[in-house]
Amino acid sequence: MKKILSETQLYAQLAHRGDPSAFYALFHGQIRDIYLLQRSLGKDHAGACDEAARKLADVYGRFLHSRPFRPDRWFAARCGLKRFDAATAGVAVSKADIAAYERFAVGAVNTAYSARLERDGDSAGDVVERRSFVRYAVGTAAAVLIVGFLFFAQSVLSISFGRFGAEYKLSFPKIAEGLWDVSGLVRAQDDAWVSGVGTPPAPQGQGAEAVKRP
């Protein structure tokens, strides 16, 4: 388990499991900025709340299968907050509206959590973001194609560790030889001879004449 070094890391870990309270705590300031941004665009309280609810549901779902290095920047990029500064926006919003919106935002995040839990949740109450069958199929097909190409192209992969002066090689030709040996099959270098039909091929080069003599 990864060591937790800060409160932010704790919130992020819990939020990735779907905890709505941790998600709200992690992005509390930016969740408020969503509302202020909408008010600065001329929307009234109800309109700003509706738009914020839509954005929160979307970003909450995206966060469940993302591992951003900077969660704050990730959130801002997806909610249109990268160039928004609430301190300089000069939005005239009453404290009552802010308080009402914050209660609304908590409910919106909880609603998004409930919808995800009903669809993808497990018995422990965590929200699990499942990969679709199509994504599994595409990933598996890509892996098979890559391995097949390396195998039949008789590639050799080399991995070196400069710090320790060691080098390891993965030889697909050697793997192929091993598979043939394990299978017990015989490769047809000369179809007639390998199958036991006909006579063995005549030797070539030096000594060929001697072999032909009765």
ZILIN-V35360 format. One record per residue. N is the residue number from 0. PHI is phi in degrees with one decimal (none if undefined). OMEGA is omega in whole degrees, -180 to 180 (999 if undefined). D_FIRST is the distance of its C-alpha to the first C-alpha in whole Angstrom. Layout:
BEGIN
n=N phi=PHI omega=OMEGA d_first=D_FIRST
n=N phi=PHI omega=OMEGA d_first=D_FIRST
END
This chain:
BEGIN
n=0 phi=none omega=-178 d_first=0
n=1 phi=-68.4 omega=-179 d_first=4
n=2 phi=-70.5 omega=180 d_first=6
n=3 phi=-95.4 omega=-175 d_first=9
n=4 phi=-108.6 omega=-177 d_first=12
n=5 phi=-152.2 omega=178 d_first=15
n=6 phi=-63.9 omega=179 d_first=16
n=7 phi=-62.8 omega=178 d_first=16
n=8 phi=-63.5 omega=178 d_first=13
n=9 phi=-63.9 omega=178 d_first=12
n=10 phi=-60.4 omega=-178 d_first=15
n=11 phi=-63.8 omega=-180 d_first=14
n=12 phi=-64.0 omega=179 d_first=11
n=13 phi=-67.2 omega=180 d_first=13
n=14 phi=-65.6 omega=178 d_first=16
n=15 phi=-65.4 omega=176 d_first=14
n=16 phi=-85.1 omega=175 d_first=14
n=17 phi=105.7 omega=-177 d_first=18
n=18 phi=-60.5 omega=-176 d_first=18
n=19 phi=-68.0 omega=179 d_first=22
n=20 phi=-66.0 omega=178 d_first=22
n=21 phi=-66.4 omega=178 d_first=19
n=22 phi=-61.7 omega=-180 d_first=20
n=23 phi=-65.5 omega=180 d_first=23
n=24 phi=-66.1 omega=-178 d_first=22
n=25 phi=-66.4 omega=-175 d_first=20
n=26 phi=-118.2 omega=-174 d_first=24
n=27 phi=-54.6 omega=-178 d_first=26
n=28 phi=-61.9 omega=-178 d_first=29
n=29 phi=-75.3 omega=175 d_first=29
n=30 phi=-63.0 omega=175 d_first=29
n=31 phi=-65.6 omega=-179 d_first=32
n=32 phi=-64.6 omega=176 d_first=33
n=33 phi=-59.3 omega=180 d_first=34
n=34 phi=-65.2 omega=-179 d_first=36
n=35 phi=-63.4 omega=177 d_first=38
n=36 phi=-62.6 omega=-180 d_first=38
n=37 phi=-65.7 omega=177 d_first=40
n=38 phi=-67.3 omega=179 d_first=42
n=39 phi=-68.3 omega=178 d_first=43
n=40 phi=-87.3 omega=175 d_first=44
n=41 phi=100.6 omega=-179 d_first=47
n=42 phi=-82.0 omega=176 d_first=45
n=43 phi=-81.6 omega=-176 d_first=46
n=44 phi=-59.0 omega=-178 d_first=43
n=45 phi=-64.7 omega=180 d_first=43
n=46 phi=-64.8 omega=179 d_first=43
n=47 phi=-65.2 omega=179 d_first=40
n=48 phi=-65.4 omega=-179 d_first=38
n=49 phi=-62.9 omega=179 d_first=38
n=50 phi=-66.7 omega=178 d_first=37
n=51 phi=-63.4 omega=179 d_first=34
n=52 phi=-61.9 omega=179 d_first=33
n=53 phi=-64.1 omega=-180 d_first=34
n=54 phi=-66.6 omega=-179 d_first=31
n=55 phi=-65.6 omega=178 d_first=29
n=56 phi=-61.9 omega=-180 d_first=29
n=57 phi=-68.5 omega=-176 d_first=28
n=58 phi=-71.4 omega=176 d_first=26
n=59 phi=-63.6 omega=178 d_first=24
n=60 phi=-62.8 omega=180 d_first=24
n=61 phi=-66.4 omega=-176 d_first=23
n=62 phi=-67.4 omega=-177 d_first=20
n=63 phi=-63.9 omega=179 d_first=18
n=64 phi=-118.5 omega=176 d_first=18
n=65 phi=-120.4 omega=176 d_first=18
n=66 phi=-130.0 omega=-176 d_first=15
n=67 phi=-68.5 omega=178 d_first=18
n=68 phi=-68.2 omega=177 d_first=18
n=69 phi=-120.1 omega=-177 d_first=20
n=70 phi=-56.0 omega=-178 d_first=20
n=71 phi=-64.7 omega=178 d_first=23
n=72 phi=-68.7 omega=178 d_first=25
n=73 phi=-60.6 omega=-179 d_first=24
n=74 phi=-64.2 omega=-179 d_first=25
n=75 phi=-61.0 omega=-179 d_first=28
n=76 phi=-65.6 omega=-177 d_first=29
n=77 phi=-91.8 omega=180 d_first=29
n=78 phi=-116.7 omega=177 d_first=31
n=79 phi=72.5 omega=-176 d_first=34
n=80 phi=-105.1 omega=-174 d_first=33
n=81 phi=-60.8 omega=-177 d_first=32
n=82 phi=-111.0 omega=-179 d_first=36
n=83 phi=-103.9 omega=177 d_first=36
n=84 phi=-121.8 omega=-177 d_first=37
n=85 phi=-62.8 omega=-178 d_first=37
n=86 phi=-67.9 omega=-177 d_first=39
n=87 phi=-104.8 omega=-178 d_first=42
n=88 phi=-72.1 omega=179 d_first=42
n=89 phi=65.7 omega=-179 d_first=45
n=90 phi=-82.9 omega=179 d_first=44
n=91 phi=-89.4 omega=-179 d_first=46
n=92 phi=-129.8 omega=-179 d_first=44
n=93 phi=-74.8 omega=178 d_first=44
n=94 phi=-63.1 omega=179 d_first=42
n=95 phi=-65.5 omega=178 d_first=43
n=96 phi=-65.6 omega=179 d_first=42
n=97 phi=-62.4 omega=-180 d_first=38
n=98 phi=-63.0 omega=179 d_first=38
n=99 phi=-65.8 omega=179 d_first=39
n=100 phi=-65.4 omega=-179 d_first=36
n=101 phi=-62.3 omega=175 d_first=33
n=102 phi=-64.8 omega=178 d_first=34
n=103 phi=-63.7 omega=-178 d_first=35
n=104 phi=-64.7 omega=176 d_first=31
n=105 phi=-59.5 omega=178 d_first=29
n=106 phi=-64.7 omega=-180 d_first=31
n=107 phi=-65.7 omega=178 d_first=31
n=108 phi=-66.3 omega=178 d_first=27
n=109 phi=-64.1 omega=177 d_first=27
n=110 phi=-64.7 omega=177 d_first=29
n=111 phi=-63.5 omega=177 d_first=27
n=112 phi=-63.3 omega=-179 d_first=24
n=113 phi=-61.9 omega=179 d_first=27
n=114 phi=-65.1 omega=179 d_first=28
n=115 phi=-68.0 omega=-179 d_first=25
n=116 phi=-63.8 omega=179 d_first=24
n=117 phi=-66.4 omega=-178 d_first=27
n=118 phi=-86.1 omega=-171 d_first=27
n=119 phi=-122.4 omega=-172 d_first=23
n=120 phi=-70.8 omega=176 d_first=22
n=121 phi=-113.2 omega=-175 d_first=20
n=122 phi=-67.9 omega=-179 d_first=21
n=123 phi=-84.6 omega=180 d_first=18
n=124 phi=87.8 omega=177 d_first=20
n=125 phi=-84.6 omega=176 d_first=17
n=126 phi=-92.9 omega=-178 d_first=19
n=127 phi=-109.4 omega=179 d_first=18
n=128 phi=-84.9 omega=-176 d_first=20
n=129 phi=-84.1 omega=175 d_first=21
n=130 phi=-82.9 omega=-179 d_first=23
n=131 phi=-70.6 omega=179 d_first=26
n=132 phi=-61.2 omega=-179 d_first=28
n=133 phi=-62.6 omega=180 d_first=30
n=134 phi=-65.3 omega=176 d_first=27
n=135 phi=-62.6 omega=-178 d_first=26
n=136 phi=-64.5 omega=180 d_first=29
n=137 phi=-64.8 omega=179 d_first=30
n=138 phi=-62.7 omega=180 d_first=27
n=139 phi=-65.6 omega=180 d_first=28
n=140 phi=-62.9 omega=179 d_first=31
n=141 phi=-63.4 omega=180 d_first=30
n=142 phi=-63.7 omega=179 d_first=28
n=143 phi=-63.5 omega=-180 d_first=31
n=144 phi=-64.6 omega=-179 d_first=34
n=145 phi=-65.8 omega=-180 d_first=32
n=146 phi=-64.3 omega=179 d_first=31
n=147 phi=-62.7 omega=179 d_first=35
n=148 phi=-62.5 omega=180 d_first=36
n=149 phi=-62.6 omega=-178 d_first=35
n=150 phi=-67.7 omega=-175 d_first=36
n=151 phi=-76.4 omega=175 d_first=40
n=152 phi=-84.2 omega=-180 d_first=40
n=153 phi=53.5 omega=-178 d_first=39
n=154 phi=-78.7 omega=176 d_first=37
n=155 phi=-126.4 omega=178 d_first=35
n=156 phi=-97.0 omega=-179 d_first=32
n=157 phi=-122.4 omega=178 d_first=31
n=158 phi=-120.7 omega=-178 d_first=28
n=159 phi=-116.1 omega=177 d_first=29
n=160 phi=-117.9 omega=-175 d_first=27
n=161 phi=-61.9 omega=-177 d_first=29
n=162 phi=-67.3 omega=-178 d_first=28
n=163 phi=-109.6 omega=179 d_first=28
n=164 phi=69.3 omega=-178 d_first=31
n=165 phi=-108.2 omega=179 d_first=30
n=166 phi=-138.9 omega=-180 d_first=31
n=167 phi=-123.6 omega=-179 d_first=30
n=168 phi=-123.3 omega=175 d_first=32
n=169 phi=-111.8 omega=-174 d_first=31
n=170 phi=-101.9 omega=178 d_first=35
n=171 phi=-68.2 omega=173 d_first=35
n=172 phi=-58.7 omega=179 d_first=39
n=173 phi=-67.1 omega=176 d_first=38
n=174 phi=-62.7 omega=179 d_first=35
n=175 phi=-61.8 omega=178 d_first=39
n=176 phi=-60.6 omega=180 d_first=41
n=177 phi=-63.2 omega=179 d_first=38
n=178 phi=-67.0 omega=177 d_first=38
n=179 phi=-63.3 omega=180 d_first=42
n=180 phi=-63.7 omega=-179 d_first=42
n=181 phi=-66.1 omega=-176 d_first=40
n=182 phi=-68.6 omega=-178 d_first=42
n=183 phi=78.6 omega=180 d_first=45
n=184 phi=-84.2 omega=179 d_first=47
n=185 phi=-114.3 omega=178 d_first=49
n=186 phi=-76.7 omega=-174 d_first=49
n=187 phi=-85.7 omega=174 d_first=53
n=188 phi=-74.1 omega=171 d_first=54
n=189 phi=-135.9 omega=-169 d_first=57
n=190 phi=-56.0 omega=-176 d_first=58
n=191 phi=-66.1 omega=-176 d_first=61
n=192 phi=-74.0 omega=-177 d_first=60
n=193 phi=-65.3 omega=-179 d_first=57
n=194 phi=-77.9 omega=179 d_first=58
n=195 phi=86.2 omega=-179 d_first=61
n=196 phi=-106.3 omega=178 d_first=63
n=197 phi=89.7 omega=-177 d_first=66
n=198 phi=-107.6 omega=179 d_first=66
n=199 phi=-63.1 omega=-180 d_first=64
n=200 phi=-63.7 omega=-179 d_first=64
n=201 phi=-70.3 omega=179 d_first=66
n=202 phi=-65.9 omega=-179 d_first=65
n=203 phi=-111.9 omega=172 d_first=65
n=204 phi=84.6 omega=-175 d_first=66
n=205 phi=-62.6 omega=179 d_first=68
n=206 phi=90.7 omega=-178 d_first=69
n=207 phi=-64.9 omega=-178 d_first=70
n=208 phi=-63.8 omega=-179 d_first=73
n=209 phi=-64.1 omega=-179 d_first=73
n=210 phi=-70.0 omega=-177 d_first=71
n=211 phi=-73.3 omega=-177 d_first=73
n=212 phi=-65.8 omega=179 d_first=76
n=213 phi=-69.4 omega=999 d_first=77
END
